[in-house]
Amino acid sequence: MVIISDLQQAITAIKNKQFEEAAILLSEVLSNKPNDVQARWLLVQSLENLGETASALDQLQSLLIHVRKDLPS
């Protein structure tokens, strides 16, 4: 039995233009791994495709905060 991760399912959903499903899956990924940059970026893209610009910008801000923490001083 093959178990596909939520992240892989979200990527497949995005490829199939199922952005609402992708957003749900990516939110679940981020609830367990809030520093997952790939998941957060994909969530930004999914929200933007759903026309949820304000939410996409909020997620983008969170993404930048996480990335900034990883940059050398």
C-alpha positions in Angstrom: 0.0 0.0 0.0 1.4 3.4 -1.0 0.7 6.3 1.2 1.1 9.7 -0.6 2.1 12.5 1.6 -0.2 15.6 2.0 2.5 17.6 0.3 2.6 15.3 -2.7 -1.2 15.3 -2.9 -1.2 19.1 -2.8 1.3 19.2 -5.7 -0.9 16.9 -7.7 -3.9 19.0 -6.8 -2.1 22.2 -8.0 -1.2 20.5 -11.3 -4.8 19.6 -11.7 -5.9 23.2 -10.9 -7.7 22.0 -7.7 -6.4 24.9 -5.7 -9.0 24.6 -2.9 -8.0 21.0 -2.2 -4.3 22.0 -2.4 -4.9 24.8 0.1 -6.5 22.4 2.6 -3.8 19.9 2.3 -1.0 22.5 2.6 -2.7 24.0 5.6 -2.5 20.6 7.2 1.2 20.2 6.3 1.9 23.6 7.8 0.0 22.8 11.0 2.6 20.1 11.6 5.6 21.8 10.0 5.1 25.5 10.1 8.7 26.1 8.8 8.1 24.1 5.6 9.1 26.7 3.0 7.9 24.7 0.0 4.5 24.0 1.5 4.1 27.7 2.4 5.1 28.9 -1.0 2.6 26.4 -2.7 -0.1 27.7 -0.3 0.7 31.3 -1.4 0.2 30.2 -5.0 -2.9 28.2 -4.3 -4.5 31.1 -2.4 -3.6 33.5 -5.2 -5.2 31.2 -7.8 -8.4 31.1 -5.6 -8.5 34.9 -5.6 -7.7 35.1 -1.9 -5.1 37.8 -2.3 -5.1 39.0 1.3 -4.6 35.5 2.7 -1.9 34.9 0.1 -0.1 38.0 1.2 -0.4 36.9 4.9 1.2 33.6 4.0 3.9 35.3 1.9 4.8 37.5 4.9 5.0 34.4 7.0 7.2 32.8 4.4 9.6 35.7 4.3 9.9 35.7 8.1 10.8 32.0 8.0 13.3 32.5 5.2 14.8 35.5 6.9 15.5 33.5 10.1 17.6 31.1 8.0 19.8 33.8 6.4 23.2 34.6 7.9 23.4 37.8 9.9 
